[in-house]
């Protein structure tokens, strides 16, 4: 999920680019795949990078 880690693109834009009509649907699906929300993923990637 490199696109989430860039910080230049909002999670809403990521969801739309992946074909989701709503961020909430993307967030639920993301959590089912990875066990955390896209926001948690994005926040954890900031810790790893800095």
Steps between C-alpha positions, in 0.01 A plus 500: 500500500768744400244754385376537859853548629584789268293749699426701185170324432200498732347170604181604321696541177663161553159340547365662182810400300445141609137509387321553832213748498539576872795518736310308768462195275870510410594537868294198605648288222853619577454409868376153406815448288764648731341508847541878532332801340662697218552788744678271747713367211589854393584603857716191558692559177595850624657343809696252289631766263608761753 
